[in-house]
Amino acid sequence: MDKPLVKTTNKKYQGKYLFAALSTCLFIGVFAVTQSNATLTTSGKNYNLATDNLVISTIKQAEFAEYLPLRGVVEPEKTIFIDAIDGGRVEEVFIQEGALVKQGQAILKLSNTNLQLNVLAREAEVSEQINNMRNTRLALEQNQLSLKRDVIELDFSVLRLQKQFTRNQALMKKKLISQQAFEAVKDELDFQRKYREIVQQSQQKEALLQSQQLEQLAQSIKTLESNLAISRGSLDKLIIRAPSSGQLTFLDAQVGESKSNGQRLGQVDLIEQYKVTAQVDEFYVSRVEKGQTASFELNQQTYQIDVAKVYPGIDNGTFKVDFSLSEKSIAKQLRLGQSVQLKFNLSSSESKLQIANGGFMQNTAGSWVFVVDKNGAQASKRAIRLGRKNPQSIEVLSGLTLGERVITSSYASFADAEQLSLSESD
């Protein structure tokens, strides 16, 4: 009967097989880890970056004030516009644009034939009315004098009859005159007295009425003469004169050109005092008010100006603000149309924990940042909360402490990372 063969295994070969198996497992493990790291790197969770391409800032405690950078333009504090009250043809231009003018100085001359004819007709009409009123006034005064003369004559008649009546009384007692003659004088005296009384009452009423009429006529004559002066003055206004002393910064008039009524001809800027105007974003409309301050640098000196007026209208997303220049020494160093860089204060200065303003705000909106560790080899993502800001720095409310270092440049190329490995470039 055949016996089964027993398989014998050499221990030497078993060790070789075990070593090969372990080597194979180790290779597979290393390969898996490498693939895992490669997958993590390409998924945006970890990046290797050179610090030369980054801006790293330190969290600090310093004075903080919220302000806006504005571009201000120097303008005259007051501008007076010149319009053609009565239109006409430009006959002559005496002064060119940009010249300095004095108040009342002739700038240009207009001609208007229709206006001249109308003024002449108005003068003739007004003169005729004034003459008629003066004749009426003369007639009233003559009538008043006539009434006075009648009263004087009646007084004389009453006086004469009174004397005669007194004499007749003496004669009547002596029966030297008849009763009829005595009564005739008495009746005549009574009649003249009553008639004089009526005439005096009529004179008083007539005098009062005539006085009122004369007063009205005098006022009417005064009004007509004033209208005549206005008509004549319209001819004088055909010569356009400077309304005030200043600079003729704008003039729109050429010889032979026709101008209509009310058309803008030019403007005079009062250059003795300037102001600075700036356009502010409508986002800050509720935070800007009269009395706030701004500053700018000029000739290596810093000057402060105050908000004088905030215009209510909003145009293209901005509103206008005027700043007053209280110091005349500042105005002497400025020129019309000059631009100045303003630092407009929105809050008072106070000590705050702050981070440098940078490109990271465009990617994170201030909700998180990459914080560099103490060794400077790693930077990790951390949630934070920021407050007010200005062009240089941003107020830190929470999430960061004094002395920590933060990447403040743009995160555009690694915004999806959770951690950064930092190294210096060769």
PyMOL commands that set and color helices and strands:
alter all, ss='L'
color gray80, all
select helices_A, chain A and resi 11-42+51-53+113-173+179-236+282-284+328-331+360-364
alter helices_A, ss='H'
color red, helices_A
select strands_A, chain A and resi 46-50+56-58+60-64+67-83+88-93+100-101+106-111+239-241+246-251+258-259+264-281+293-298+301-315+318-324+339-345+350-356+368-372+378-383+385-389+393-398+405-407+419-423
alter strands_A, ss='S'
color yellow, strands_A
deselect
rebuild
show_as cartoon
